[in-house]
């Protein structure tokens, strides 16, 4: 068994983690017939393509082909190995695993294990919390929080903490036997100059643990308490953490966002915490960074609409502009709201109250109104020719992005072009020509991005012999009781397409032990995500075709015929064999057509 776990324990972990609950921790699911459906996280999904079947405990994306069981989802979603996914899900439900003491290779010994990073982050978060609660160590930080009107309830809920001296955490970890290499991989310590040991990454800072949607601590943000260094610093990029793909507070906000369809995005940690403390439970923060395409893809799984709350200064407006482009390209309905000059959302909530903050969100203007106002202001203020040209370029880029993403109808586009023509004095044909140029650029970029986001798929082989192998596997995945017939006629060695051979090995081993094995039990033995996706695909296709005994008989005859011919002459299959396989396959399909889908 890959991963060094007993198969009975693996099955126990699989059964204890309902796939609806696990997938639902990562994206918003809605009921559709007997299944649940949501936006696929494995490609740029604009309409729900990922179906989750609670009866079979599998998922399948009908756009990119991703599929599998709860293990494969976690493997793909969190970039884990099979054994790491087992550990991750066992930890989730409190199952203790016994791992065989198997010597590691050199490469394995140096791999970064995300589950170990999560554990050391959890330890560090608890350590920082104790520092903040310490009567002496935490006094200054607690005074600061009191000045910011941060309640004890919020401090506890958000697990705020304190990092103190240069090697405080490092020494404490050493006392607990935590390897310095693991601390370094987690971004908690950094090498000192000249190779003189390590120092803590966070020193004299108020600490904000950053969690994923499941509540795991994946990184930290730290605010300086002595004005040394940057005001805020985050954990570096690790196997668990990438600030461009994380949103602070999503763990607490995702259910509220899912129920209301609205996500409110602010910039800072305290902005997010204060909003939640005042009853605005759909607020998340961008960790002090610009809004990225990763943030957009993350929010799109939960929200139908996004309101971006930004500062009214120049930096805030520019940040809003960048966020608009991201949201338009991600097909997100976005509006903008700005707080008064000189205030951030936290200050605004404290001074004007939560009701006024909610009104501010309700009064947010849509992206086109915001951009139009920016354009008209530039012309009304008698800005320079360069400024006016920049404003027009910015507006045209917004329109092109919206058209490409399908956010703007042809009628609305025509009206906008006419209005723009009157303001800038340029013929409508020329404006449309400029738009077409930008649309071509947007299409090239989108094509490139899509090509680089494709889910890895296995080579399924070509020709009649590969088709026969596929038929046999499709039948066995739907009618495991026919395995005895297969075993009487062929051995596993006849499967020469690598991915089919991998699946055949699983089926021959499993069905020899358990003739009535379920699809979930088959998937629990598949280590690779590619095998998981192909197994789900084969099971689905086989179910649609039906006529299992007839198809199996034809496929076995074709395989045996091909094997005999290979032994005798080592020549290519004859045309008669190809026609034979095609005819029995088409006949089976005509006899019992099935509806497309995974519904049982």
Beta strands, then each sheet from edge to edge (+ up, - down):
strand 1: 30-32
strand 2: 35-38
strand 3: 50-53
strand 4: 58-61
strand 5: 67-68
strand 6: 161-163
strand 7: 189-191
strand 8: 198-200
strand 9: 205-211
strand 10: 217-224
strand 11: 232-234
strand 12: 262-266
strand 13: 283-285
strand 14: 305-311
strand 15: 333-339
strand 16: 365-366
sheet 1: 1+ 2- 3+ 4- 5+
sheet 2: 6+ 9- 10+ 11-
sheet 3: 7+ 8-
sheet 4: 13+ 12+ 14+ 15+ 16-
end
